[in-house]
């Protein structure tokens, strides 16, 4: 593992991420954790999957995103037309859906990370994205505007692990 990964302790500022350099090191694998409880309002998920759709279009930098959906969530919502439409026309259009039986969010992360890792190669970056955030709010929109910076910086700085950034 690389030393001195804390940005506040580095001697010099981090360079701006370079998509060309990041692409040469490897792909970024976005993995979205769909909320355990499907929200009644899709505004947060629509905002998040707007980002996922943009990532999917940048094939030289990002692998096709993966969205992990817990089977209990899917079965609970199976008769809901709005959920079914959103899953088919938004989620599945811009990401590969991984249906898993999970006991908690950590197991969803593990399943998604394992699936992405099996598709990846040395030098790739794996990016776990929580789906249960207020992305539709003003603050959430600001977060979405900078969220992609995290894996790009990890790639640019050639870090092995970055947790909780």
C-alpha positions as protocol buffer text, in pm:
chain_id: "A"
residue {
  index: 1
  type: UNK
  ca { x: 0 y: 0 z: 0 }
}
residue {
  index: 2
  type: UNK
  ca { x: 125 y: 347 z: -81 }
}
residue {
  index: 3
  type: UNK
  ca { x: 223 y: 575 z: 208 }
}
residue {
  index: 4
  type: UNK
  ca { x: 100 y: 927 z: 274 }
}
residue {
  index: 5
  type: UNK
  ca { x: -244 y: 891 z: 116 }
}
residue {
  index: 6
  type: UNK
  ca { x: -401 y: 1159 z: 334 }
}
residue {
  index: 7
  type: UNK
  ca { x: -440 y: 1471 z: 115 }
}
residue {
  index: 8
  type: UNK
  ca { x: -387 y: 1703 z: 411 }
}
residue {
  index: 9
  type: UNK
  ca { x: -38 y: 1563 z: 477 }
}
residue {
  index: 10
  type: UNK
  ca { x: 105 y: 1563 z: 124 }
}
residue {
  index: 11
  type: UNK
  ca { x: 378 y: 1819 z: 60 }
}
residue {
  index: 12
  type: UNK
  ca { x: 247 y: 1930 z: -275 }
}
residue {
  index: 13
  type: UNK
  ca { x: -105 y: 1968 z: -408 }
}
residue {
  index: 14
  type: UNK
  ca { x: -253 y: 1685 z: -609 }
}
residue {
  index: 15
  type: UNK
  ca { x: -244 y: 1739 z: -984 }
}
residue {
  index: 16
  type: UNK
  ca { x: -574 y: 1775 z: -1162 }
}
residue {
  index: 17
  type: UNK
  ca { x: -698 y: 1437 z: -1283 }
}
residue {
  index: 18
  type: UNK
  ca { x: -602 y: 1361 z: -1641 }
}
residue {
  index: 19
  type: UNK
  ca { x: -851 y: 1138 z: -1816 }
}
residue {
  index: 20
  type: UNK
  ca { x: -587 y: 1033 z: -2068 }
}
residue {
  index: 21
  type: UNK
  ca { x: -345 y: 921 z: -1797 }
}
residue {
  index: 22
  type: UNK
  ca { x: -624 y: 755 z: -1598 }
}
residue {
  index: 23
  type: UNK
  ca { x: -736 y: 565 z: -1907 }
}
residue {
  index: 24
  type: UNK
  ca { x: -381 y: 443 z: -1966 }
}
residue {
  index: 25
  type: UNK
  ca { x: -357 y: 304 z: -1612 }
}
residue {
  index: 26
  type: UNK
  ca { x: -683 y: 117 z: -1635 }
}
residue {
  index: 27
  type: UNK
  ca { x: -1057 y: 156 z: -1629 }
}
residue {
  index: 28
  type: UNK
  ca { x: -1269 y: 289 z: -1346 }
}
residue {
  index: 29
  type: UNK
  ca { x: -1542 y: 40 z: -1252 }
}
residue {
  index: 30
  type: UNK
  ca { x: -1849 y: 219 z: -1106 }
}
residue {
  index: 31
  type: UNK
  ca { x: -2063 y: -4 z: -882 }
}
residue {
  index: 32
  type: UNK
  ca { x: -2395 y: 140 z: -758 }
}
residue {
  index: 33
  type: UNK
  ca { x: -2570 y: 1 z: -451 }
}
residue {
  index: 34
  type: UNK
  ca { x: -2944 y: 34 z: -519 }
}
residue {
  index: 35
  type: UNK
  ca { x: -3133 y: 134 z: -201 }
}
residue {
  index: 36
  type: UNK
  ca { x: -3273 y: -156 z: 5 }
}
residue {
  index: 37
  type: UNK
  ca { x: -3599 y: 34 z: 37 }
}
residue {
  index: 38
  type: UNK
  ca { x: -3710 y: 161 z: -300 }
}
residue {
  index: 39
  type: UNK
  ca { x: -3810 y: 527 z: -258 }
}
residue {
  index: 40
  type: UNK
  ca { x: -4158 y: 647 z: -345 }
}
residue {
  index: 41
  type: UNK
  ca { x: -4008 y: 946 z: -525 }
}
residue {
  index: 42
  type: UNK
  ca { x: -3753 y: 872 z: -798 }
}
residue {
  index: 43
  type: UNK
  ca { x: -3589 y: 1219 z: -797 }
}
residue {
  index: 44
  type: UNK
  ca { x: -3277 y: 1104 z: -608 }
}
residue {
  index: 45
  type: UNK
  ca { x: -3234 y: 790 z: -818 }
}
residue {
  index: 46
  type: UNK
  ca { x: -3302 y: 976 z: -1144 }
}
residue {
  index: 47
  type: UNK
  ca { x: -3027 y: 1224 z: -1055 }
}
residue {
  index: 48
  type: UNK
  ca { x: -2785 y: 943 z: -964 }
}
residue {
  index: 49
  type: UNK
  ca { x: -2856 y: 744 z: -1279 }
}
residue {
  index: 50
  type: UNK
  ca { x: -2813 y: 1060 z: -1485 }
}
residue {
  index: 51
  type: UNK
  ca { x: -2452 y: 1050 z: -1365 }
}
residue {
  index: 52
  type: UNK
  ca { x: -2430 y: 674 z: -1429 }
}
residue {
  index: 53
  type: UNK
  ca { x: -2553 y: 730 z: -1783 }
}
residue {
  index: 54
  type: UNK
  ca { x: -2283 y: 993 z: -1842 }
}
residue {
  index: 55
  type: UNK
  ca { x: -2017 y: 757 z: -1702 }
}
residue {
  index: 56
  type: UNK
  ca { x: -2139 y: 480 z: -1931 }
}
residue {
  index: 57
  type: UNK
  ca { x: -2084 y: 709 z: -2231 }
}
residue {
  index: 58
  type: UNK
  ca { x: -1714 y: 760 z: -2142 }
}
residue {
  index: 59
  type: UNK
  ca { x: -1600 y: 412 z: -2241 }
}
residue {
  index: 60
  type: UNK
  ca { x: -1229 y: 506 z: -2261 }
}
residue {
  index: 61
  type: UNK
  ca { x: -1231 y: 593 z: -1890 }
}
residue {
  index: 62
  type: UNK
  ca { x: -1514 y: 391 z: -1731 }
}
residue {
  index: 63
  type: UNK
  ca { x: -1613 y: 27 z: -1754 }
}
residue {
  index: 64
  type: UNK
  ca { x: -1986 y: -35 z: -1794 }
}
residue {
  index: 65
  type: UNK
  ca { x: -2137 y: 46 z: -1453 }
}
residue {
  index: 66
  type: UNK
  ca { x: -2285 y: -230 z: -1238 }
}
residue {
  index: 67
  type: UNK
  ca { x: -2595 y: -176 z: -1023 }
}
residue {
  index: 68
  type: UNK
  ca { x: -2651 y: -419 z: -737 }
}
residue {
  index: 69
  type: UNK
  ca { x: -3016 y: -471 z: -645 }
}
residue {
  index: 70
  type: UNK
  ca { x: -3108 y: -686 z: -349 }
}
residue {
  index: 71
  type: UNK
  ca { x: -3359 y: -955 z: -446 }
}
residue {
  index: 72
  type: UNK
  ca { x: -3579 y: -870 z: -147 }
}
residue {
  index: 73
  type: UNK
  ca { x: -3611 y: -514 z: -278 }
}
residue {
  index: 74
  type: UNK
  ca { x: -3690 y: -644 z: -626 }
}
residue {
  index: 75
  type: UNK
  ca { x: -3952 y: -891 z: -503 }
}
residue {
  index: 76
  type: UNK
  ca { x: -4114 y: -632 z: -278 }
}
residue {
  index: 77
  type: UNK
  ca { x: -4147 y: -395 z: -575 }
}
residue {
  index: 78
  type: UNK
  ca { x: -4228 y: -657 z: -842 }
}
residue {
  index: 79
  type: UNK
  ca { x: -4591 y: -542 z: -879 }
}
residue {
  index: 80
  type: UNK
  ca { x: -4502 y: -171 z: -886 }
}
residue {
  index: 81
  type: UNK
  ca { x: -4517 y: -44 z: -1246 }
}
residue {
  index: 82
  type: UNK
  ca { x: -4312 y: 268 z: -1170 }
}
residue {
  index: 83
  type: UNK
  ca { x: -4030 y: 55 z: -1023 }
}
residue {
  index: 84
  type: UNK
  ca { x: -4044 y: -189 z: -1313 }
}
residue {
  index: 85
  type: UNK
  ca { x: -4033 y: 95 z: -1567 }
}
residue {
  index: 86
  type: UNK
  ca { x: -3746 y: 269 z: -1385 }
}
residue {
  index: 87
  type: UNK
  ca { x: -3548 y: -54 z: -1358 }
}
residue {
  index: 88
  type: UNK
  ca { x: -3591 y: -148 z: -1724 }
}
residue {
  index: 89
  type: UNK
  ca { x: -3571 y: 195 z: -1887 }
}
residue {
  index: 90
  type: UNK
  ca { x: -3319 y: 371 z: -1667 }
}
residue {
  index: 91
  type: UNK
  ca { x: -3112 y: 135 z: -1453 }
}
residue {
  index: 92
  type: UNK
  ca { x: -3072 y: -152 z: -1701 }
}
residue {
  index: 93
  type: UNK
  ca { x: -3018 y: 84 z: -1995 }
}
residue {
  index: 94
  type: UNK
  ca { x: -2708 y: 247 z: -1843 }
}
residue {
  index: 95
  type: UNK
  ca { x: -2571 y: -32 z: -1620 }
}
residue {
  index: 96
  type: UNK
  ca { x: -2552 y: -408 z: -1582 }
}
residue {
  index: 97
  type: UNK
  ca { x: -2799 y: -514 z: -1313 }
}
residue {
  index: 98
  type: UNK
  ca { x: -2668 y: -764 z: -1059 }
}
residue {
  index: 99
  type: UNK
  ca { x: -2957 y: -924 z: -869 }
}
residue {
  index: 100
  type: UNK
  ca { x: -2827 y: -1063 z: -541 }
}
residue {
  index: 101
  type: UNK
  ca { x: -2962 y: -1199 z: -214 }
}
residue {
  index: 102
  type: UNK
  ca { x: -2789 y: -982 z: 47 }
}
residue {
  index: 103
  type: UNK
  ca { x: -2828 y: -952 z: 423 }
}
residue {
  index: 104
  type: UNK
  ca { x: -2699 y: -594 z: 433 }
}
residue {
  index: 105
  type: UNK
  ca { x: -2539 y: -318 z: 230 }
}
residue {
  index: 106
  type: UNK
  ca { x: -2190 y: -456 z: 296 }
}
residue {
  index: 107
  type: UNK
  ca { x: -2282 y: -779 z: 124 }
}
residue {
  index: 108
  type: UNK
  ca { x: -2414 y: -578 z: -172 }
}
residue {
  index: 109
  type: UNK
  ca { x: -2081 y: -393 z: -188 }
}
residue {
  index: 110
  type: UNK
  ca { x: -1891 y: -721 z: -174 }
}
residue {
  index: 111
  type: UNK
  ca { x: -2104 y: -877 z: -450 }
}
residue {
  index: 112
  type: UNK
  ca { x: -2070 y: -573 z: -676 }
}
residue {
  index: 113
  type: UNK
  ca { x: -1700 y: -536 z: -611 }
}
residue {
  index: 114
  type: UNK
  ca { x: -1646 y: -906 z: -685 }
}
residue {
  index: 115
  type: UNK
  ca { x: -1838 y: -882 z: -1013 }
}
residue {
  index: 116
  type: UNK
  ca { x: -1643 y: -572 z: -1119 }
}
residue {
  index: 117
  type: UNK
  ca { x: -1312 y: -725 z: -1013 }
}
residue {
  index: 118
  type: UNK
  ca { x: -1381 y: -1037 z: -1220 }
}
residue {
  index: 119
  type: UNK
  ca { x: -1416 y: -812 z: -1527 }
}
residue {
  index: 120
  type: UNK
  ca { x: -1117 y: -592 z: -1443 }
}
residue {
  index: 121
  type: UNK
  ca { x: -744 y: -610 z: -1485 }
}
residue {
  index: 122
  type: UNK
  ca { x: -438 y: -482 z: -1298 }
}
residue {
  index: 123
  type: UNK
  ca { x: -434 y: -104 z: -1267 }
}
residue {
  index: 124
  type: UNK
  ca { x: -813 y: -67 z: -1266 }
}
residue {
  index: 125
  type: UNK
  ca { x: -999 y: 135 z: -1001 }
}
residue {
  index: 126
  type: UNK
  ca { x: -1317 y: 7 z: -834 }
}
residue {
  index: 127
  type: UNK
  ca { x: -1566 y: 272 z: -722 }
}
residue {
  index: 128
  type: UNK
  ca { x: -1855 y: 188 z: -489 }
}
residue {
  index: 129
  type: UNK
  ca { x: -2141 y: 440 z: -508 }
}
residue {
  index: 130
  type: UNK
  ca { x: -2422 y: 446 z: -248 }
}
residue {
  index: 131
  type: UNK
  ca { x: -2770 y: 476 z: -396 }
}
residue {
  index: 132
  type: UNK
  ca { x: -2941 y: 590 z: -77 }
}
residue {
  index: 133
  type: UNK
  ca { x: -2837 y: 956 z: -80 }
}
residue {
  index: 134
  type: UNK
  ca { x: -3044 y: 1268 z: -150 }
}
residue {
  index: 135
  type: UNK
  ca { x: -2892 y: 1322 z: -494 }
}
residue {
  index: 136
  type: UNK
  ca { x: -3202 y: 1512 z: -611 }
}
residue {
  index: 137
  type: UNK
  ca { x: -3153 y: 1793 z: -356 }
}
residue {
  index: 138
  type: UNK
  ca { x: -2946 y: 2105 z: -422 }
}
residue {
  index: 139
  type: UNK
  ca { x: -2662 y: 1967 z: -207 }
}
residue {
  index: 140
  type: UNK
  ca { x: -2698 y: 1628 z: -374 }
}
residue {
  index: 141
  type: UNK
  ca { x: -2661 y: 1789 z: -716 }
}
residue {
  index: 142
  type: UNK
  ca { x: -2338 y: 1953 z: -596 }
}
residue {
  index: 143
  type: UNK
  ca { x: -2213 y: 1615 z: -473 }
}
residue {
  index: 144
  type: UNK
  ca { x: -2297 y: 1455 z: -809 }
}
residue {
  index: 145
  type: UNK
  ca { x: -2108 y: 1730 z: -987 }
}
residue {
  index: 146
  type: UNK
  ca { x: -1785 y: 1626 z: -811 }
}
residue {
  index: 147
  type: UNK
  ca { x: -1844 y: 1258 z: -733 }
}
residue {
  index: 148
  type: UNK
  ca { x: -1653 y: 1135 z: -1038 }
}
residue {
  index: 149
  type: UNK
  ca { x: -1344 y: 1322 z: -914 }
}
residue {
  index: 150
  type: UNK
  ca { x: -1284 y: 1058 z: -642 }
}
residue {
  index: 151
  type: UNK
  ca { x: -1193 y: 758 z: -859 }
}
residue {
  index: 152
  type: UNK
  ca { x: -1016 y: 976 z: -1113 }
}
residue {
  index: 153
  type: UNK
  ca { x: -790 y: 1118 z: -840 }
}
residue {
  index: 154
  type: UNK
  ca { x: -727 y: 767 z: -700 }
}
residue {
  index: 155
  type: UNK
  ca { x: -619 y: 660 z: -1048 }
}
residue {
  index: 156
  type: UNK
  ca { x: -413 y: 972 z: -1111 }
}
residue {
  index: 157
  type: UNK
  ca { x: -227 y: 940 z: -779 }
}
residue {
  index: 158
  type: UNK
  ca { x: -181 y: 566 z: -836 }
}
residue {
  index: 159
  type: UNK
  ca { x: -324 y: 474 z: -494 }
}
residue {
  index: 160
  type: UNK
  ca { x: -397 y: 118 z: -391 }
}
residue {
  index: 161
  type: UNK
  ca { x: -689 y: 186 z: -157 }
}
residue {
  index: 162
  type: UNK
  ca { x: -901 y: 489 z: -78 }
}
residue {
  index: 163
  type: UNK
  ca { x: -1176 y: 442 z: 182 }
}
residue {
  index: 164
  type: UNK
  ca { x: -1418 y: 699 z: 314 }
}
residue {
  index: 165
  type: UNK
  ca { x: -1314 y: 989 z: 96 }
}
